[in-house]
């Protein structure tokens, strides 16, 4: 016998028109709440509220605390700052009249001079219409073949080692070469493993602005890491792609007296940097005579050994899955960090190893951040001031949809079922006219 739910337990069939109104009205409330969220993000970013716990940027904090993907989080930070100079678009979003998708597209090109025109497009069209209008590429100038050949002949890249050991690079590239290099740098800067968008004072933990040029330098190193670890570069074998550092135990030990190590290619690195690089590397032991020359038996003693055997490395990657620093999402090109350095007697075993991305590995060594691993427990990180860094965001109650609508009503924002619905009747967008109208307002 078929059993049917009693009338009292049946879900009532809702009127479709009422259901549609509720969806569009709630969407408008969400738009208004998004404006409030963006204003809070802008203030939080400007006051560096995200810093102090090893976070790379406000976007990384949003990823950790709010579960927003890094790309979307960066867009929210960008849009939050762009809206500060766009009062009309801000007002429309605050009133729930336009969606974040439309605002995100408009703020790529919006200025106080053209925002009204962009709003007109947004109010009378869909997000797809706005997206089509915004990415209007400028016309490209045709170059003569002789000029192109002359540029190609002038391409060059040179470098030298400065007096302080820093590498100074200078390049002149053909347009297509430069474009590819710049694109690679941009992608590397946006990747999860790129160096910090902010750095921190080693004693106070206060955020220190990292110049864009410094971030490009970090991105260039990231590109080099990718090439040096690719199948094509490693297939040839040998030490051709190895960076060699000459150091000794007196430098690698935590209480050692050595201050610097020497790079074969030229320049020096600090003792703490040597310890970081030695955490996860191949090690060659050399025996030298008293006069500094290599002992005749160095061929036997100098055979290369791995600091971390492949089996342990695979187990470590399986256990950690990526950087273990709280809130970090880096999964590729991570270092295996010895919690107690092998130079100080630490064992190369899972209980004494942890995966860290380049940025957080540097914080633990050169940045003054602490790391402890209780027996059988989870890693515990601490800021330079000794304050523990929580392993995850708190799970406080975040509110509900009724609080959302009530808050908007308290702000006297008038929202109804038709607030967010664009005034578009299915007609085709005239691209030429739309672009011409936008250009006139530049």
N, C-alpha and C positions, 0 to 999 in steps of 0.2 A: 504494500500500500504506500502510495506517495504521501509524504508528509509535507505539509505546507506551513510556513510560519504564520502565527496568529496575526490578526490585523494590527495588534498593538506593537508587534515587533517589526513590521514591515517598514522599509524606508519609503517615505512618501515621494511620489514622483513630482519633481519640482517643475514649475512653469519655466519653459526655456527662455522666455523674455526676461523673467526675473533673474534667472541664472546668468544670463549674458550681462545684465546690468551689474550684478554683484562682482563678476569677474573684471569688467572694465573699471568699476569704481575702486576695487581693491588695487588694481594695477596703478591707478592714479595715486592712491595713498602710498604705494611702494615707491613711486617716482618722487613724491614729496619727501619721503623718508630717506631716499638716496641723496637728495640735496643736503639734508641735515647730516648724513653720514660723511659726505664729501667735505663739508665745512669743518667737521670735527677732525677728519684726517689731515686737512691742511693745517689746522692749528697744532695738532699733535706732531706733525712733521716739522713745522717751523720751530717748535719748542724742544725738538729732539727728545720727545717723550719715549721714542722707541729704543733709544740707545742705552748703553750701560750694562747689557747682558750679552755682549758679543754679537749682537745682530748686525748684519751687513748694511741694512737700509730699512726705511719705513716699510717698503714692499715686503721684505723678508719678515718683518714683524707682523704684518697683516696676514701673511701666509701661515705663520705659526699660531697667532692668537685667534684669528678669525676664519682660518681655513680657506682663504682666497688664494687661488693659483697665482704664482709669481707674475706671470704676464698680465693677468687681470689686475693684480694689486698695483703693478707699476702704472697701468693705465689710470687707475683710480687716483693715484698720487698726482699724475700729470694733469688729469682733468680737474682735480680739486684746486690746483694752483691756477690753471687757465681760467676758471670761472671767476676768480677774484677780479679780473679785468673785464668781465663780460656781464654787466648788470642785467641786461634784458634776457639773455639766455638763462642766467641764474634765477631770475624771477619766474620764468616759465617752468623751470624744473622744480622750483620750490612750490609752485602752485599745482604740481602734478600734471601739467598739461603736455609735457613731452617726456619721452623715455630717455634713459641713460644711453641707450644705443645711438639715438639721434644726437645727444649732447656730445658723446665721445667722438663722433664723426665731425661735428661742427667745430669743436675746439681745436682740431688740427689746423684749421685755416682761419678761424674766426678772429675778427678784430672789432673794436668799438665802431668802426665805420661800416662793416658789412654784416654785423650780427643780426640786424633787423631783417635783411634780405634772406639770410640763412634760416631765420625763424619762420619766415613766410613759407619757405620750401618745406620746412619740418612740419608746420601746422597743416599744410594742404597736401602732404604726401606721406609716404611710408619711410621707414628707416633705410630701405633699399634705395629710394630716390635720393636721400641725403648722401648715402655712401657713393652713389654714382656721380654726384655733383662735386664732391670734395676732392677726390684724388685726380685733379686735372693736371697732367704733366705739362711743363713748359715746353715750347718748341725747341728742337735741337738745331744748332747751326751746322750747316754742311762744311766740312773741312776739305781743303784741297789736298790732293795726294802728296804733293811735294812737302807741304807743311807737316803732314802726318809722318812721313819718312824722316824728316829732320828731328821731330820729337823723339822718334824711336831711336835714332842714333845717339841722342843725348842721355838715354837712360843710364843710371848708375846707382850703386849703393856702396857706401864706404863706412868704415868704423875705426875707432881708435880707443885705447884705454886711457882715461883721464888720470890725473895725478893722484886722485883719491881711490882709484881702482874701479870706478864706474865705467861702463861701456857707453860710448857716445856714437850713435848711428845717424847717418845722413843719407837720404835717398832722393833721387829724381826719377820718376816713373812716367811712362806713357799713360795717357788718359785711361785706357782700358785696364792697364796694370794697376794703376792707383785706385781705380774704382773697385777692383777685386780685393785689393789689400784693405781698403777702408771698409768694405762690406764685411770682410772676415773679422776685422777689429770690432765692428758693431755687434756682430753675432756673438763674438767671444765676450764682449762686455755685458751682453744680456744673458749669457749662460749662467747656470746655477753655480759654477765653480769660479767665476771671475773674482778677483780680489775685491776688497771691501769698497762700497760706495762711501763709507765713512770709516775713519780709523778712530782710535781712542787714546787718550793720554794714559801712559803706562801707570801713573800714580793715582790720578784722580778719577780715571775712567770717563772723563768728560769727552764728548764727541769732538773730533777735529775734522774739519772739512778736507776731503781728499780731492785735489784738483783733477779736472777731467784728463789732463795730460798724464797724470800718474796712473789713472785707471786705464788709459790706452797702453801704457807700458806693461801693466799687469795682463792686459788682453793679449799683447804680443807674446808674452811668455806662455800664455794659455795655448796660443796657436802653435808655438814651438813644441810644447808638451804633446799636443795632439799628433803632430807629425813624427816626433821621435818615438812615440809608442805605437804607431800604425804598423800594419803588416808589411807595407812596402819598405819602410825604413829599417825594420828589424830583420828583414829577410836576408840582408847582406851579411849580418853577423859582425863579430869583432867589436873593437872599441871605438869605431868611427863615430858612433852616436853617444858616447859616454862622456859626461862632464866629470873631470877628475879634480878631486880636492886632496891636497897633501896636508895631513894633520898628524897629531900624535895623541896618545892617551892622556897626556897632561893637559891637553886642550879640550878633549871630549869629556873628561870627568867633570861633574858638577862643582867639585871643590878644587879643580885643577888651576894652575897658574897661567896656562897659555891663554893668550888674548885673541889670536887670529889664526886662520888657516889660509893656505895659499892655493889658488886656482892654477892649474897647468897652463890655461890659456892666458893667464895674467890677472892680477888683482887679488885682493884678500877678502875674506868674509869673517865675521865675528865668531867667537867660540860658541855662542848660543845658536847661531845660524848653522854652524858645523854640526852641533848636536842634533838639530832638527833634520838636516839633510842626511845625517848618518842613521836616523831612525829606520829608514826603509831604503836600503841601498845595497849594492855589492861592495864587499870590502876586500882589499888586497893588502896583505901584510908584507912590508919590506924590511929587510935587515941591512943596516948601514954600518960601515966602519967608523972609527973615531974621527976620521978626516972628512966624513960626510959622503963618501963614495959608496955605491951599492955593493954589498958583499957578494962574492963570487957564487954563493949558494942561493942568491935571491931568486933565481929562476924557480927553484923548488918552493921556497917560502912564499914567493909572490903570486902563487896561483890564486885566482879569484874565488872567493866564497860569498854566498848570499847571506845577508844579515837575516832575512826571513825566508825559510825554505818554501818552495811552491805549495807543498801540501798544507802548511800552516796558513799561507796566504789565502788559499782557496777556502779553508775553513773559516778564516777571519771574515772574508767577503760574504760568505753565506750567513754567518752569524749577525754581522752588523748591517749589511746591505747598503752602506753608505756612511757619510759623516755622522758621528754620534753626538755632535754638539747640539744642545737643545735648540730646536726650531730650524736646524739646517736641513735642506733637502738635497744636497749634493750627493750624487751616487757614482759619478765617474771621475777618474783621475784623482783619487783620494790616496793619502799616505797612511801607512801603518805606523802608528806612534807607539814607542816603548814607554809605558807609564813610568817605570824605573829604567832609565837608560842602560843599555847593555854595557856601556863604558863604566857604569857605576855598579856593575854586577847584576843587573836585571836580566832575567831569563827571556829568551825568545820563545814564549809560549802564549797560548790564547789568554790566559788569566792576566798577562802583563802587556797585552796589545789592544789597540783600539784604532778604528779607522777615523781619520779626520781629513777634511778638505784642506787645500793649501792655506786658505785664509785662516781657519781656526787652528790649524797646526802651528801657524806662525804666532797666533795669539797665545797659545799655550807655552811656546818657547820664548819668543822675543817680546810678547805683549804683556807678560806678567800674570796671565790667567792660570788658575790652579786646576789640577785634575787628580782625583783619587779614585781608586777602584777597590771598594770593600770586597772581601773574599765572598764569592758567590753572589755579589750584589750588582747594582747598576752604577755606572760612572757618575761621579759627583763633580761638577764644575763650579768654580768660584771666580768672581771678578777680581781685578787687581787689589781692590780694597778689602778682600776677604769675604765679601758677602756671597752666599751660595746662590747659584743660578738655578731656578726651578726647571725641572725636567720637561714640563709641559704647561700649557695654559690652564688657568683655573676653569672650573665648570659651573660658574655662577649662572643663575637664571637670567636669560637675556630678554624676557618680556614676551608679548604675544600680539596677535593681530588686533585685538581690541585696544590694547595700550597704544598701538600705532595709530589707529583711527582717532582715538581720543586725544592723543598728542597733537595731531594735525588740526583737529577742531579747536583745541586750546589756543593754537597759533592763529586761529581765525582764517584757516585755509579752506575755501569753499570747494568741495570736491563732490562730484556726482557721477552717475553712470557715463555721461558723455564727456567728461573732462579730458580724458586721454585719447579719445577717438579722433583721428585726423580727418580733416575736411577734404577727403579724396573720394571721387566718384568713379574711379576706374579708368579715367582718361590717361592717355600715354604722355609721359613727360617729354617736353620739348628741350632736348639737351642743349642745342645751340642757344636758344633764348635764355636758358638758365645760366649757362656759362657767361654769356654776354652781360647779363644782369649782375653777376658776381664780380666780373672784371671792372665794371663801372664803379663799383664801390671800393675798389682797392686804393 
